[in-house]
């Protein structure tokens, strides 16, 4: 409990990367909030695991099938109810922070990742159906997703932009966000309640690169990229152009570290939490990583430490042939495929 409070004082929110009906109804999520967790993220893989392993869903699934609901309608009915319930549990955190923490994310259908208009329409529909001020609609950071981000900001909707793997992808997200803010202001809209997180994936980068790198760079590049991306973030949101928007109520995007469960058993199971603590950031962690961090993690402002060394590690990896933008595109596509497969697996028993 104490360590999460310390992290919060350092400016970082810890979110839980998990959601299920039992988690909410048992009071476990509320307990986690009391211990210092500040929000919740979900994705198709998380809901697939929840639906298949949580007995609380079975009666409602049966009832919805008897009503003739399609598999996607059943999924949305269940997921929307879960997100609403989680939003309600997180609402005191949201209110106490003045609307800056206590968010819950729900993702648009992975089938829409290359469909800007479809993403916009579904995001607006889900946002209206959930009808909670602390919901974030999760949108993948494809080119089409960035178009959707701008339109959703114009509509005043909070967004979790997901599947970011490079500095260039992240900078494009900032531009799409500020474009939306300008257009909303031009239309006479209020922008001070709009919040966006940019989900930068960590462990998948090391997992993809470690076997190709010398030992002294293994387990280092993902953290180095995160530190470089944070440096970019500091520069972008301290420009006169953004300060002008901030004076009109704009909030900075928060970098969110995703995929922070360690995949390599040789690494500390808190590596991607301990190493990435910094102001105005979020780390969304699976249950096991949260437990490990609370047991033996370290709360310290590490994100701005050794930035020059991080940049040197990135430069060395590039000299060794790592093409980071090519890698980022591949990892983003792989992530989309994984979510599509999880979504199909989720829907299959609901047919």
N, C-alpha and C positions, 0 to 999 in steps of 0.2 A: 504493500500500500504506500509506504513512504517513498519508494523509488519512483512510482508513477507521479506522485506529487512533485518530486524534485524535477523530473523531466518536464512537467507542465510549467514549472517556474522558469525553466530554461527556454520556454517558448515553443515547445513541441507538444502536439497532441498524439496520444497513442489511441488508435482505433482498433477494434476487433474485426478481423477478417473472417467472419463467420456469422451465420444467422439461421435459426430454426425455431419452430413453434415451441418446442420444449425449453429451449434456452430462454425464451421470453416468459412462458407460463410458469416455469419453475422458480422464477425470481433470480436466476443466475445472472442474467444480463443486468438487472438492477444492481446486484451485488458488485459486478464488475465496474459499473459506473461509480458506485460508492468508493471503490478502490482506486479510481483515477482514470479509467478508460473514458474517452471523450466522444466516441462515435462508432459506427458500424458500417462495414462494406459487405456487399454480396456480389455474386456472379452466378452464371448458370451452373458451374461445377459445384458451388456451395449449395444451391437449391436442389441439384440432383442428389447430392449426398443426404440432404435433409429429408427430402421426400421418400427416399428409399430406406432410410434408417430410423425415422421418427414415427412411431405408431399413432401420434396425434392427428396425422393427416388422413389416415385411411377412411374414417367415416365420412369426411367431407368429400373426398375423392369419389367414393361410391355414390354419394348423393348427387354430385355434379354430373357424373356419368349418366345416372338415371334421368337427369333433366335434359340429356342430349347435348351437353356442352362439348365443344371440340377440345382436343388436347391442349391447345394454346390458351383457350378460354379458362380451362381448369387451372392451368399453371398460373395465369395472371390473377385469377381469383385468390388462389392460395398465397402467391407472392405479395400481392398488394396488401392482403390482410396482415401478413407477417411484417411487412415494412411499416404499415400504419402502427401496429402494436409496438415495434421497436422505436419508431419516432416518438410515440407517447412516453415510453420509458426514458428516452433521451431528452425529452422536452424540458425538464428542469435544468439540465446542463445547458441546453440551448438558451433558455430564458436568462439564467444566471450570468451567462457570458455575453449577453446583449446580442445574441444571434450569431456568434462567431464559432461556437463549437456545438456538439450534440447532433451531428448530421448522420443520416442513414442513406445509403446509396442503393438504387435499383437500376439494373442495366437494361437498355433497350435490347430487342432481339438481335442476336449475333447475325442473323440472316440479313440485317439491314446495314451491315458495315460499309457497303459500297453504294448505299442509296441515301443521299442527303435528304431528299424530300421525305422519304419514308421514315428516316430517323427523326426528323423534326416533328412529323405528325405523331409518331408513336411516343416520343418524349413528352410532347404536350398533353397527349391523352393520359399517359401514366401519371404525369404530374398532377393533372386535374383529378384523377381517380383517387390518388393517395391523399391529396388535399391536406398536406401538413407543411408548415413553413420550413421544417428542418429536413425535408427530403432533398436528396441530390439525385439527378438522373445521370446515369453513367453512359458515356458515349465513347466509342473507340476513336483514337486519334489518327484515323485515316484522313486522306484529303477531303473525303465526303463528310467525315465526322467534324472536321474543322469548319466546314461550311455550316454544318448544323450548330456547332458551338456558337458562332456569331449570331445566328437566328434565335437561338434559345436565350442568349444574353439580352437580345432586343426584347424578348418576351418576358424577361425578368425571372428566368428559371435558373436555379442553382445546378451546376454541372460538375460531375466527376469525369474528367477526360482521361481515359485509360489507355494502356498499352503504348506508353512512351518508352523509347529505348536509347535516345540520343539527344545531344544538346541541340542539334538543328531542328529535330522534331519538336522539342520543347519551346524553342524560340518562335516557331510557327504558331504554336498554341497561344503564346502571349499576344501575338499580332492579331489572331482571330478574336481573342477576348477583348482587346482594346478597341478593335473595330466595332464590335457589338456594343460596347459601352458608349462610344461616340454616337452611334446611330440611335441608341435608346435615349440619350440626352437630347439629340436633335428632335426626337419625336415628343419631347416633354416628359419623358419617364424618369422615375426615381431609380438610382442605381446603388444606394447605400446598403440595401439588403441582399445584394447579389454576391454569392460566394462560389468560387471555382477552385477545385484542386486538380493538379496535373500529376497523374499517377505514373511515376518513373519506376520501371521494373528493375530490380537489382540482381537477385540470385541467378536469374536466367542468363544474364550476361556472362557471369563467371562460369556458369555451367557450360555455355557454348564455347568459351575461349580457353579454359584452363588446360585442356589437353594439347593445345597448339602453342602454348607459351612456356618459356623457361620457368623454373621453379620459383625464382624470386619475384615473378609477376603473378603467379597463380593466387587467386583469391584476393587480388588487389585492384583489378581493373574496374569492376563494377562500382566499388567505393570511390575510386579515383574519378570515374565519370560523374557520379553523384555530386562529388565535391566541386567538379568543374561546372556542372549544371547549376549548382547553388551559387557559384560565383557569377555565372551569367545572370541568374535571377536577381542577385543583388544589384548588378549593373542596370538591368532593364527597368526595375521598379524604383530606381533612384534617379531616373532621367527627369529633366524638366517637363517633358511631355506627359509622363505618368503622374508626376506631382500635381500637374494641373488637373488631371482627372481625379486624383485623390482629394483635392480641395473641393471637388463637387460631390464627394461621397464614395468614390470608387475604392474597392478593396483590392489588395494585391492578390493575385493567384497564390495559393500555397502549394509548394512542391510536396507531393505525397510519395513516400517510399513504399512501393508495393513489392510483392514476391520477396519478403524479407525472412522467410523461413529458410534455414540453411539446407542446401541439397547435398553438400559434401560433408560426410561424417568426420573428416579430418579437421574441419573448422569448428571454432566455438559456436555453440548453438545460439549465441546472442550477438554474433559478429555484426550482422546487418542492422542491429538496433544500437549497440554500443557505439558504432563508428559513425552514425549518421544523425546525431542529435544536434539540432540547430533551430534558431528562432524562425517563427512563421512556417514551420514544416509540420507534416503529419507522418506517422509511421503506422501502417495498418498491418497487424500481425495475427497469424493463426494462433489458436489456443495454446499449442505446445510452446511456441516461441514466447508468448505472453507469460506463461507460467515460468519458463526458464529465466526470462529477464527479471521477473519479480523475485526469483530465488537468488540469482547471482549476477545480475546485470550491473552495469556501471552508469550512473547518471553524471554526464559531463558534456560540456559544449565541444563536441569533437568535429563537427561538420566543417568548421573553418580552420581546423588545424592541418598543417602540412599541405596546403593547397598547391604550393610550387612543386612539391614532390609528386603530388597527384598528376599535375600537368606533365611532369617529366615522364611518369610511368605511361601516360597515354601516348606521348610522343614516341617513346621507345617501342610500344606495341605497334604503332603505325609504321615505324621503320622495319619492324619484323613482318609487315605485310597485312596487318589488321586494317580492314576498310570499315570504319565504324558505321558509316551511313548504310552501306550494303548490309552489314550485320543487323542494324536496327530495322531495316525493312524486312529482312528475313524473320527476325524474332517477332515482329509485329504480325506478320502473316501467319507464323506458326501459332501465335497466341489466338488469333482470330479462328484458325482451324480448330484449336483445342476447345474454344468456347462453343463453336458450332457443333462439334461432336458431343460435348457435354449437354448442349441444349437438345439435340436429337435424342440422346440417351435419357434425358429428363422427360421428354414428351412421350417416348415409346410406351411406358406403362399406363399413360393417361388416355390412350386412344380407345 
